[in-house]
C-alpha cells in the first residue's frame, strides 16, 4: 500500500494514510519514498500507530512466500492451486 508520502502533505497525512488505509491488513507492505519531505518525521508515529493496532513490523523477507504462491492483480500473495 502506498503511504502517499511523496505528495508532501505533511506528517499527519502520512500517519493517517498508513494507519487507516482500507487495504491495511496482515502481511501489508507499506511503500515509503526515501526522498519524500516528511517521511522520516512520520516514521515513529506510523510504527507506533501500527503497533497499537496489533501489527508487528518485520523484515520483508519474512513476508514473501517463495514456493507455491503468486501475486494477484492487487499485489496479494495467493496460494497456487
N, CA, C and O atoms as a CHARMM CRD file, in Angstrom:
* protein
*
  324
    1    1 UNK  N      0.82600  -1.16800   0.00000 PROA 1      0.00000
    2    1 UNK  CA     0.00000   0.00000   0.00000 PROA 1      0.00000
    3    1 UNK  C      0.87500   1.23800   0.00000 PROA 1      0.00000
    4    1 UNK  O      1.92400   1.26900   0.64400 PROA 1      0.00000
    5    2 UNK  N      0.44700   2.24000  -0.71300 PROA 2      0.00000
    6    2 UNK  CA     1.22500   3.47100  -0.87300 PROA 2      0.00000
    7    2 UNK  C      0.92400   4.42300   0.27900 PROA 2      0.00000
    8    2 UNK  O     -0.23800   4.71800   0.55800 PROA 2      0.00000
    9    3 UNK  N      1.96100   4.90000   0.94100 PROA 3      0.00000
   10    3 UNK  CA     1.80500   5.85300   2.04100 PROA 3      0.00000
   11    3 UNK  C      1.44700   7.25000   1.54000 PROA 3      0.00000
   12    3 UNK  O      1.02200   8.10500   2.31600 PROA 3      0.00000
   13    4 UNK  N      1.61900   7.47200   0.25200 PROA 4      0.00000
   14    4 UNK  CA     1.41000   8.77600  -0.39600 PROA 4      0.00000
   15    4 UNK  C      2.31500   9.85800   0.18800 PROA 4      0.00000
   16    4 UNK  O      2.02300  11.04900   0.08600 PROA 4      0.00000
   17    5 UNK  N      3.41700   9.42500   0.80000 PROA 5      0.00000
   18    5 UNK  CA     4.35900  10.38200   1.38200 PROA 5      0.00000
   19    5 UNK  C      4.96600  11.31000   0.33800 PROA 5      0.00000
   20    5 UNK  O      5.35200  12.43500   0.65500 PROA 5      0.00000
   21    6 UNK  N      5.05100  10.85300  -0.88700 PROA 6      0.00000
   22    6 UNK  CA     5.63700  11.63100  -1.97600 PROA 6      0.00000
   23    6 UNK  C      4.80700  12.87100  -2.32400 PROA 6      0.00000
   24    6 UNK  O      5.29200  13.76000  -3.02400 PROA 6      0.00000
   25    7 UNK  N      3.57300  12.93600  -1.84500 PROA 7      0.00000
   26    7 UNK  CA     2.72600  14.09500  -2.12600 PROA 7      0.00000
   27    7 UNK  C      3.05900  15.27600  -1.21100 PROA 7      0.00000
   28    7 UNK  O      2.56400  16.38300  -1.42200 PROA 7      0.00000
   29    8 UNK  N      3.89100  15.04600  -0.20300 PROA 8      0.00000
   30    8 UNK  CA     4.35100  16.10200   0.71600 PROA 8      0.00000
   31    8 UNK  C      3.21300  16.85900   1.39400 PROA 8      0.00000
   32    8 UNK  O      3.26100  18.08300   1.51300 PROA 8      0.00000
   33    9 UNK  N      2.17500  16.11800   1.84300 PROA 9      0.00000
   34    9 UNK  CA     1.05600  16.73500   2.56300 PROA 9      0.00000
   35    9 UNK  C      1.35300  16.93100   4.04500 PROA 9      0.00000
   36    9 UNK  O      0.61100  17.63400   4.73100 PROA 9      0.00000
   37   10 UNK  N      2.41400  16.32900   4.54800 PROA 10     0.00000
   38   10 UNK  CA     2.79300  16.51000   5.94300 PROA 10     0.00000
   39   10 UNK  C      2.78600  15.21000   6.73000 PROA 10     0.00000
   40   10 UNK  O      2.31900  14.17300   6.25600 PROA 10     0.00000
   41   11 UNK  N      3.31100  15.29200   7.93500 PROA 11     0.00000
   42   11 UNK  CA     3.44900  14.14200   8.81700 PROA 11     0.00000
   43   11 UNK  C      2.09700  13.51300   9.13500 PROA 11     0.00000
   44   11 UNK  O      1.93300  12.30000   9.00400 PROA 11     0.00000
   45   12 UNK  N      1.12700  14.32500   9.55000 PROA 12     0.00000
   46   12 UNK  CA    -0.18400  13.79800   9.93000 PROA 12     0.00000
   47   12 UNK  C     -0.85700  13.06800   8.78500 PROA 12     0.00000
   48   12 UNK  O     -1.53600  12.06300   8.99700 PROA 12     0.00000
   49   13 UNK  N     -0.67400  13.55900   7.59200 PROA 13     0.00000
   50   13 UNK  CA    -1.26600  12.91800   6.41800 PROA 13     0.00000
   51   13 UNK  C     -0.67600  11.52700   6.19400 PROA 13     0.00000
   52   13 UNK  O     -1.40700  10.58400   5.89300 PROA 13     0.00000
   53   14 UNK  N      0.62300  11.40000   6.33900 PROA 14     0.00000
   54   14 UNK  CA     1.28300  10.10400   6.16100 PROA 14     0.00000
   55   14 UNK  C      0.79700   9.11900   7.22500 PROA 14     0.00000
   56   14 UNK  O      0.44200   7.98400   6.90500 PROA 14     0.00000
   57   15 UNK  N      0.78000   9.54700   8.47400 PROA 15     0.00000
   58   15 UNK  CA     0.35600   8.67700   9.57700 PROA 15     0.00000
   59   15 UNK  C     -1.08200   8.22700   9.35300 PROA 15     0.00000
   60   15 UNK  O     -1.38700   7.04200   9.48700 PROA 15     0.00000
   61   16 UNK  N     -1.96100   9.15200   9.01700 PROA 16     0.00000
   62   16 UNK  CA    -3.36400   8.82100   8.78600 PROA 16     0.00000
   63   16 UNK  C     -3.53400   7.89000   7.58800 PROA 16     0.00000
   64   16 UNK  O     -4.29300   6.92300   7.65400 PROA 16     0.00000
   65   17 UNK  N     -2.83800   8.17800   6.50900 PROA 17     0.00000
   66   17 UNK  CA    -2.94400   7.34900   5.30700 PROA 17     0.00000
   67   17 UNK  C     -2.53500   5.91200   5.58800 PROA 17     0.00000
   68   17 UNK  O     -3.22500   4.97900   5.17900 PROA 17     0.00000
   69   18 UNK  N     -1.42600   5.72700   6.27900 PROA 18     0.00000
   70   18 UNK  CA    -0.93500   4.37800   6.55000 PROA 18     0.00000
   71   18 UNK  C     -1.78800   3.66300   7.60000 PROA 18     0.00000
   72   18 UNK  O     -2.22800   2.53500   7.38200 PROA 18     0.00000
   73   19 UNK  N     -2.01600   4.31100   8.72200 PROA 19     0.00000
   74   19 UNK  CA    -2.68700   3.64200   9.85200 PROA 19     0.00000
   75   19 UNK  C     -4.18000   3.41600   9.61800 PROA 19     0.00000
   76   19 UNK  O     -4.79100   2.59600  10.30400 PROA 19     0.00000
   77   20 UNK  N     -4.76500   4.12100   8.67300 PROA 20     0.00000
   78   20 UNK  CA    -6.19600   3.96800   8.41200 PROA 20     0.00000
   79   20 UNK  C     -6.49000   3.55600   6.97200 PROA 20     0.00000
   80   20 UNK  O     -7.60800   3.72800   6.48800 PROA 20     0.00000
   81   21 UNK  N     -5.49200   3.01600   6.29700 PROA 21     0.00000
   82   21 UNK  CA    -5.64900   2.61800   4.89200 PROA 21     0.00000
   83   21 UNK  C     -6.64100   1.46500   4.76800 PROA 21     0.00000
   84   21 UNK  O     -6.61200   0.53100   5.56900 PROA 21     0.00000
   85   22 UNK  N     -7.50900   1.52600   3.77800 PROA 22     0.00000
   86   22 UNK  CA    -8.53700   0.48500   3.62000 PROA 22     0.00000
   87   22 UNK  C     -7.94800  -0.88200   3.29800 PROA 22     0.00000
   88   22 UNK  O     -8.60500  -1.89800   3.52400 PROA 22     0.00000
   89   23 UNK  N     -6.72900  -0.93200   2.77600 PROA 23     0.00000
   90   23 UNK  CA    -6.10300  -2.21400   2.44800 PROA 23     0.00000
   91   23 UNK  C     -5.10100  -2.67100   3.50500 PROA 23     0.00000
   92   23 UNK  O     -4.40800  -3.66900   3.30600 PROA 23     0.00000
   93   24 UNK  N     -5.01600  -1.95100   4.63100 PROA 24     0.00000
   94   24 UNK  CA    -4.11400  -2.36000   5.70500 PROA 24     0.00000
   95   24 UNK  C     -4.58900  -3.68600   6.27900 PROA 24     0.00000
   96   24 UNK  O     -5.75900  -3.83300   6.63200 PROA 24     0.00000
   97   25 UNK  N     -3.68700  -4.64400   6.37000 PROA 25     0.00000
   98   25 UNK  CA    -4.04200  -5.94700   6.91200 PROA 25     0.00000
   99   25 UNK  C     -2.80600  -6.78500   7.13200 PROA 25     0.00000
  100   25 UNK  O     -1.68400  -6.34600   6.87700 PROA 25     0.00000
  101   26 UNK  N     -3.02200  -7.98900   7.60400 PROA 26     0.00000
  102   26 UNK  CA    -1.92300  -8.92000   7.85300 PROA 26     0.00000
  103   26 UNK  C     -1.11100  -9.09400   6.57000 PROA 26     0.00000
  104   26 UNK  O     -1.66100  -9.41900   5.51800 PROA 26     0.00000
  105   27 UNK  N      0.18900  -8.87600   6.66500 PROA 27     0.00000
  106   27 UNK  CA     1.07200  -9.04300   5.52500 PROA 27     0.00000
  107   27 UNK  C      1.21800  -7.81700   4.64500 PROA 27     0.00000
  108   27 UNK  O      1.88200  -7.88000   3.61000 PROA 27     0.00000
  109   28 UNK  N      0.61500  -6.70300   5.03000 PROA 28     0.00000
  110   28 UNK  CA     0.72600  -5.48600   4.22000 PROA 28     0.00000
  111   28 UNK  C      2.17500  -5.02600   4.12100 PROA 28     0.00000
  112   28 UNK  O      2.93400  -5.09700   5.08800 PROA 28     0.00000
  113   29 UNK  N      2.53400  -4.56100   2.95500 PROA 29     0.00000
  114   29 UNK  CA     3.83900  -3.95400   2.72600 PROA 29     0.00000
  115   29 UNK  C      3.57600  -2.48500   2.42700 PROA 29     0.00000
  116   29 UNK  O      2.82300  -2.15600   1.51100 PROA 29     0.00000
  117   30 UNK  N      4.19200  -1.61600   3.19300 PROA 30     0.00000
  118   30 UNK  CA     3.94100  -0.18000   3.09200 PROA 30     0.00000
  119   30 UNK  C      5.05800   0.46300   2.28000 PROA 30     0.00000
  120   30 UNK  O      6.23500   0.35800   2.62400 PROA 30     0.00000
  121   31 UNK  N      4.66900   1.12900   1.19900 PROA 31     0.00000
  122   31 UNK  CA     5.62400   1.81400   0.33600 PROA 31     0.00000
  123   31 UNK  C      5.86100   3.23100   0.83800 PROA 31     0.00000
  124   31 UNK  O      4.93200   4.03400   0.93100 PROA 31     0.00000
  125   32 UNK  N      7.11500   3.52800   1.15900 PROA 32     0.00000
  126   32 UNK  CA     7.53400   4.88200   1.51800 PROA 32     0.00000
  127   32 UNK  C      8.69800   5.25200   0.60700 PROA 32     0.00000
  128   32 UNK  O      9.42400   4.38200   0.12600 PROA 32     0.00000
  129   33 UNK  N      8.86600   6.52600   0.38100 PROA 33     0.00000
  130   33 UNK  CA     9.88500   7.01000  -0.54700 PROA 33     0.00000
  131   33 UNK  C     10.98300   7.73300   0.22100 PROA 33     0.00000
  132   33 UNK  O     10.69800   8.61800   1.02800 PROA 33     0.00000
  133   34 UNK  N     12.23300   7.36200  -0.02300 PROA 34     0.00000
  134   34 UNK  CA    13.34300   7.94700   0.73400 PROA 34     0.00000
  135   34 UNK  C     13.57000   9.41700   0.42500 PROA 34     0.00000
  136   34 UNK  O     14.25000  10.09600   1.19500 PROA 34     0.00000
  137   35 UNK  N     13.03400   9.93300  -0.66100 PROA 35     0.00000
  138   35 UNK  CA    13.21500  11.33800  -0.98900 PROA 35     0.00000
  139   35 UNK  C     12.05300  12.22200  -0.58600 PROA 35     0.00000
  140   35 UNK  O     12.08100  13.42700  -0.83600 PROA 35     0.00000
  141   36 UNK  N     11.02600  11.64600   0.03600 PROA 36     0.00000
  142   36 UNK  CA     9.85100  12.43900   0.41800 PROA 36     0.00000
  143   36 UNK  C     10.19000  13.32600   1.61800 PROA 36     0.00000
  144   36 UNK  O     10.97400  12.95000   2.49000 PROA 36     0.00000
  145   37 UNK  N      9.59000  14.49000   1.63800 PROA 37     0.00000
  146   37 UNK  CA     9.94500  15.54000   2.59900 PROA 37     0.00000
  147   37 UNK  C      9.65200  15.18500   4.06000 PROA 37     0.00000
  148   37 UNK  O     10.44800  15.52300   4.93500 PROA 37     0.00000
  149   38 UNK  N      8.52900  14.51000   4.34700 PROA 38     0.00000
  150   38 UNK  CA     8.10400  14.30100   5.72600 PROA 38     0.00000
  151   38 UNK  C      8.19500  12.85000   6.21700 PROA 38     0.00000
  152   38 UNK  O      7.83300  12.56700   7.35900 PROA 38     0.00000
  153   39 UNK  N      8.66400  11.94600   5.38800 PROA 39     0.00000
  154   39 UNK  CA     8.65900  10.52400   5.73000 PROA 39     0.00000
  155   39 UNK  C      9.44500  10.22000   7.00500 PROA 39     0.00000
  156   39 UNK  O      8.94000   9.52500   7.88700 PROA 39     0.00000
  157   40 UNK  N     10.64000  10.71900   7.11100 PROA 40     0.00000
  158   40 UNK  CA    11.47300  10.43600   8.29600 PROA 40     0.00000
  159   40 UNK  C     10.79700  10.92700   9.56800 PROA 40     0.00000
  160   40 UNK  O     10.86100  10.26500  10.60300 PROA 40     0.00000
  161   41 UNK  N     10.15400  12.08200   9.49400 PROA 41     0.00000
  162   41 UNK  CA     9.48400  12.64600  10.67100 PROA 41     0.00000
  163   41 UNK  C      8.24300  11.83600  11.05400 PROA 41     0.00000
  164   41 UNK  O      7.87500  11.78700  12.22700 PROA 41     0.00000
  165   42 UNK  N      7.59700  11.20100  10.07300 PROA 42     0.00000
  166   42 UNK  CA     6.36500  10.45300  10.32300 PROA 42     0.00000
  167   42 UNK  C      6.61600   9.02300  10.77600 PROA 42     0.00000
  168   42 UNK  O      5.72200   8.39000  11.33800 PROA 42     0.00000
  169   43 UNK  N      7.79900   8.50800  10.54800 PROA 43     0.00000
  170   43 UNK  CA     8.07000   7.09000  10.73700 PROA 43     0.00000
  171   43 UNK  C      7.77400   6.58200  12.15400 PROA 43     0.00000
  172   43 UNK  O      7.14100   5.53700  12.30700 PROA 43     0.00000
  173   44 UNK  N      8.21400   7.28800  13.17200 PROA 44     0.00000
  174   44 UNK  CA     7.98100   6.82300  14.54700 PROA 44     0.00000
  175   44 UNK  C      6.48000   6.74400  14.85100 PROA 44     0.00000
  176   44 UNK  O      6.03000   5.78000  15.47100 PROA 44     0.00000
  177   45 UNK  N      5.71000   7.73300  14.42800 PROA 45     0.00000
  178   45 UNK  CA     4.25800   7.72500  14.67300 PROA 45     0.00000
  179   45 UNK  C      3.56200   6.63300  13.86700 PROA 45     0.00000
  180   45 UNK  O      2.59700   6.03400  14.34100 PROA 45     0.00000
  181   46 UNK  N      4.04100   6.37000  12.65600 PROA 46     0.00000
  182   46 UNK  CA     3.47400   5.29300  11.84300 PROA 46     0.00000
  183   46 UNK  C      3.70400   3.95300  12.53700 PROA 46     0.00000
  184   46 UNK  O      2.77600   3.15700  12.67800 PROA 46     0.00000
  185   47 UNK  N      4.92700   3.70900  12.96600 PROA 47     0.00000
  186   47 UNK  CA     5.25200   2.44600  13.62800 PROA 47     0.00000
  187   47 UNK  C      4.44600   2.28500  14.90900 PROA 47     0.00000
  188   47 UNK  O      3.87900   1.22000  15.15100 PROA 47     0.00000
  189   48 UNK  N      4.38900   3.31900  15.72800 PROA 48     0.00000
  190   48 UNK  CA     3.62300   3.26800  16.97500 PROA 48     0.00000
  191   48 UNK  C      2.14100   3.03500  16.69400 PROA 48     0.00000
  192   48 UNK  O      1.50000   2.22400  17.36200 PROA 48     0.00000
  193   49 UNK  N      1.60100   3.74200  15.71000 PROA 49     0.00000
  194   49 UNK  CA     0.19600   3.58000  15.35700 PROA 49     0.00000
  195   49 UNK  C     -0.13200   2.17800  14.90000 PROA 49     0.00000
  196   49 UNK  O     -1.17600   1.63300  15.26000 PROA 49     0.00000
  197   50 UNK  N      0.74900   1.58600  14.10900 PROA 50     0.00000
  198   50 UNK  CA     0.53600   0.22100  13.65000 PROA 50     0.00000
  199   50 UNK  C      0.64500  -0.78000  14.80900 PROA 50     0.00000
  200   50 UNK  O     -0.15200  -1.71400  14.90800 PROA 50     0.00000
  201   51 UNK  N      1.62000  -0.57800  15.66700 PROA 51     0.00000
  202   51 UNK  CA     1.78200  -1.46700  16.81800 PROA 51     0.00000
  203   51 UNK  C      0.57900  -1.37500  17.76000 PROA 51     0.00000
  204   51 UNK  O      0.16000  -2.38600  18.32300 PROA 51     0.00000
  205   52 UNK  N      0.02900  -0.19200  17.93400 PROA 52     0.00000
  206   52 UNK  CA    -1.14900  -0.01900  18.78300 PROA 52     0.00000
  207   52 UNK  C     -2.36800  -0.74800  18.20800 PROA 52     0.00000
  208   52 UNK  O     -3.28500  -1.11400  18.94300 PROA 52     0.00000
  209   53 UNK  N     -2.36900  -0.95300  16.89000 PROA 53     0.00000
  210   53 UNK  CA    -3.45100  -1.69700  16.24100 PROA 53     0.00000
  211   53 UNK  C     -3.16900  -3.19900  16.23300 PROA 53     0.00000
  212   53 UNK  O     -3.95900  -3.97500  15.69500 PROA 53     0.00000
  213   54 UNK  N     -2.04900  -3.61000  16.82500 PROA 54     0.00000
  214   54 UNK  CA    -1.72300  -5.01900  16.93000 PROA 54     0.00000
  215   54 UNK  C     -0.82300  -5.55600  15.83400 PROA 54     0.00000
  216   54 UNK  O     -0.58500  -6.76200  15.77200 PROA 54     0.00000
  217   55 UNK  N     -0.31600  -4.68900  14.96900 PROA 55     0.00000
  218   55 UNK  CA     0.57300  -5.13400  13.90100 PROA 55     0.00000
  219   55 UNK  C      2.00100  -5.22700  14.39900 PROA 55     0.00000
  220   55 UNK  O      2.40900  -4.51000  15.31300 PROA 55     0.00000
  221   56 UNK  N      2.75200  -6.12500  13.78200 PROA 56     0.00000
  222   56 UNK  CA     4.16200  -6.32100  14.10400 PROA 56     0.00000
  223   56 UNK  C      4.97100  -5.92900  12.87500 PROA 56     0.00000
  224   56 UNK  O      4.62000  -6.29800  11.75500 PROA 56     0.00000
  225   57 UNK  N      6.03700  -5.19100  13.07900 PROA 57     0.00000
  226   57 UNK  CA     6.92500  -4.78400  11.99100 PROA 57     0.00000
  227   57 UNK  C      7.98600  -5.87400  11.82700 PROA 57     0.00000
  228   57 UNK  O      8.68900  -6.21100  12.77900 PROA 57     0.00000
  229   58 UNK  N      8.09700  -6.42300  10.61300 PROA 58     0.00000
  230   58 UNK  CA     9.06500  -7.48000  10.33500 PROA 58     0.00000
  231   58 UNK  C      9.78500  -7.17600   9.02100 PROA 58     0.00000
  232   58 UNK  O      9.29300  -6.39200   8.21000 PROA 58     0.00000
  233   59 UNK  N     10.95200  -7.79400   8.81200 PROA 59     0.00000
  234   59 UNK  CA    11.65200  -7.63800   7.53100 PROA 59     0.00000
  235   59 UNK  C     10.80900  -8.22000   6.39800 PROA 59     0.00000
  236   59 UNK  O     10.06900  -9.18200   6.60200 PROA 59     0.00000
  237   60 UNK  N     10.91900  -7.65300   5.23600 PROA 60     0.00000
  238   60 UNK  CA    10.14200  -8.10800   4.08300 PROA 60     0.00000
  239   60 UNK  C     10.43900  -9.56900   3.75200 PROA 60     0.00000
  240   60 UNK  O      9.58900 -10.27000   3.20200 PROA 60     0.00000
  241   61 UNK  N     11.63800 -10.02400   4.08600 PROA 61     0.00000
  242   61 UNK  CA    11.99600 -11.42500   3.81300 PROA 61     0.00000
  243   61 UNK  C     11.10200 -12.39900   4.57700 PROA 61     0.00000
  244   61 UNK  O     10.97800 -13.55900   4.18300 PROA 61     0.00000
  245   62 UNK  N     10.48100 -11.94700   5.65700 PROA 62     0.00000
  246   62 UNK  CA     9.57100 -12.80700   6.40600 PROA 62     0.00000
  247   62 UNK  C      8.14800 -12.78500   5.83600 PROA 62     0.00000
  248   62 UNK  O      7.30700 -13.58700   6.24100 PROA 62     0.00000
  249   63 UNK  N      7.88400 -11.88500   4.91200 PROA 63     0.00000
  250   63 UNK  CA     6.53200 -11.74600   4.36200 PROA 63     0.00000
  251   63 UNK  C      6.33400 -12.43200   3.02100 PROA 63     0.00000
  252   63 UNK  O      5.22700 -12.86800   2.70300 PROA 63     0.00000
  253   64 UNK  N      7.38800 -12.53100   2.23800 PROA 64     0.00000
  254   64 UNK  CA     7.26200 -13.03700   0.87100 PROA 64     0.00000
  255   64 UNK  C      7.39000 -14.55700   0.86000 PROA 64     0.00000
  256   64 UNK  O      8.41600 -15.10900   1.25500 PROA 64     0.00000
  257   65 UNK  N      6.33300 -15.22100   0.40100 PROA 65     0.00000
  258   65 UNK  CA     6.37900 -16.66900   0.22400 PROA 65     0.00000
  259   65 UNK  C      7.11300 -16.97000  -1.07700 PROA 65     0.00000
  260   65 UNK  O      6.87800 -16.31600  -2.09300 PROA 65     0.00000
  261   66 UNK  N      7.98800 -17.94300  -1.04500 PROA 66     0.00000
  262   66 UNK  CA     8.81100 -18.22500  -2.22400 PROA 66     0.00000
  263   66 UNK  C      8.30900 -19.39900  -3.04200 PROA 66     0.00000
  264   66 UNK  O      8.56800 -19.45900  -4.24400 PROA 66     0.00000
  265   67 UNK  N      7.60700 -20.32500  -2.43400 PROA 67     0.00000
  266   67 UNK  CA     7.17700 -21.53000  -3.13800 PROA 67     0.00000
  267   67 UNK  C      5.65700 -21.64200  -3.13400 PROA 67     0.00000
  268   67 UNK  O      5.00400 -21.38900  -2.12100 PROA 67     0.00000
  269   68 UNK  N      5.10700 -22.02400  -4.27800 PROA 68     0.00000
  270   68 UNK  CA     3.68400 -22.33200  -4.42500 PROA 68     0.00000
  271   68 UNK  C      2.74800 -21.14300  -4.22400 PROA 68     0.00000
  272   68 UNK  O      1.59100 -21.33300  -3.84900 PROA 68     0.00000
  273   69 UNK  N      3.22100 -19.92800  -4.46400 PROA 69     0.00000
  274   69 UNK  CA     2.39700 -18.72300  -4.38200 PROA 69     0.00000
  275   69 UNK  C      2.65600 -17.84600  -5.59400 PROA 69     0.00000
  276   69 UNK  O      3.70600 -17.93400  -6.23000 PROA 69     0.00000
  277   70 UNK  N      1.68300 -16.99900  -5.90300 PROA 70     0.00000
  278   70 UNK  CA     1.86100 -15.97400  -6.92900 PROA 70     0.00000
  279   70 UNK  C      1.18900 -14.69400  -6.44800 PROA 70     0.00000
  280   70 UNK  O      0.41400 -14.72300  -5.49200 PROA 70     0.00000
  281   71 UNK  N      1.47700 -13.57500  -7.09900 PROA 71     0.00000
  282   71 UNK  CA     0.87200 -12.29000  -6.75200 PROA 71     0.00000
  283   71 UNK  C     -0.34600 -12.05700  -7.62800 PROA 71     0.00000
  284   71 UNK  O     -0.28900 -12.26500  -8.84000 PROA 71     0.00000
  285   72 UNK  N     -1.45800 -11.62400  -7.01900 PROA 72     0.00000
  286   72 UNK  CA    -2.63700 -11.29300  -7.82100 PROA 72     0.00000
  287   72 UNK  C     -2.55000  -9.84100  -8.30500 PROA 72     0.00000
  288   72 UNK  O     -1.54000  -9.17200  -8.08800 PROA 72     0.00000
  289   73 UNK  N     -3.59600  -9.36200  -8.95100 PROA 73     0.00000
  290   73 UNK  CA    -3.57300  -8.02300  -9.54500 PROA 73     0.00000
  291   73 UNK  C     -3.51700  -6.90000  -8.50600 PROA 73     0.00000
  292   73 UNK  O     -3.22600  -5.75700  -8.85900 PROA 73     0.00000
  293   74 UNK  N     -3.78900  -7.20000  -7.23800 PROA 74     0.00000
  294   74 UNK  CA    -3.69000  -6.19800  -6.17100 PROA 74     0.00000
  295   74 UNK  C     -2.38900  -6.31600  -5.38500 PROA 74     0.00000
  296   74 UNK  O     -2.18900  -5.60300  -4.40100 PROA 74     0.00000
  297   75 UNK  N     -1.50700  -7.21200  -5.81700 PROA 75     0.00000
  298   75 UNK  CA    -0.23600  -7.39900  -5.13500 PROA 75     0.00000
  299   75 UNK  C     -0.32000  -8.30800  -3.93000 PROA 75     0.00000
  300   75 UNK  O      0.58200  -8.31200  -3.09200 PROA 75     0.00000
  301   76 UNK  N     -1.38100  -9.07200  -3.83100 PROA 76     0.00000
  302   76 UNK  CA    -1.54500 -10.00600  -2.71500 PROA 76     0.00000
  303   76 UNK  C     -0.99300 -11.37900  -3.10800 PROA 76     0.00000
  304   76 UNK  O     -1.10800 -11.79100  -4.26300 PROA 76     0.00000
  305   77 UNK  N     -0.40400 -12.07300  -2.16100 PROA 77     0.00000
  306   77 UNK  CA     0.10100 -13.41000  -2.40000 PROA 77     0.00000
  307   77 UNK  C     -1.05100 -14.40300  -2.34600 PROA 77     0.00000
  308   77 UNK  O     -1.84500 -14.39500  -1.40500 PROA 77     0.00000
  309   78 UNK  N     -1.13600 -15.24700  -3.34900 PROA 78     0.00000
  310   78 UNK  CA    -2.20800 -16.23600  -3.43900 PROA 78     0.00000
  311   78 UNK  C     -1.57700 -17.60300  -3.63500 PROA 78     0.00000
  312   78 UNK  O     -0.68400 -17.77300  -4.46500 PROA 78     0.00000
  313   79 UNK  N     -2.05000 -18.58200  -2.86100 PROA 79     0.00000
  314   79 UNK  CA    -1.50300 -19.93500  -2.96800 PROA 79     0.00000
  315   79 UNK  C     -1.88400 -20.52400  -4.33000 PROA 79     0.00000
  316   79 UNK  O     -3.03600 -20.42900  -4.75100 PROA 79     0.00000
  317   80 UNK  N     -0.92000 -21.12500  -5.00700 PROA 80     0.00000
  318   80 UNK  CA    -1.16800 -21.79400  -6.27500 PROA 80     0.00000
  319   80 UNK  C     -2.04800 -23.01600  -6.04700 PROA 80     0.00000
  320   80 UNK  O     -1.90500 -23.71900  -5.04700 PROA 80     0.00000
  321   81 UNK  N     -2.93700 -23.25700  -6.96100 PROA 81     0.00000
  322   81 UNK  CA    -3.83000 -24.41500  -6.86100 PROA 81     0.00000
  323   81 UNK  C     -3.23500 -25.59300  -7.58500 PROA 81     0.00000
  324   81 UNK  O     -3.83800 -26.66600  -7.61600 PROA 81     0.00000
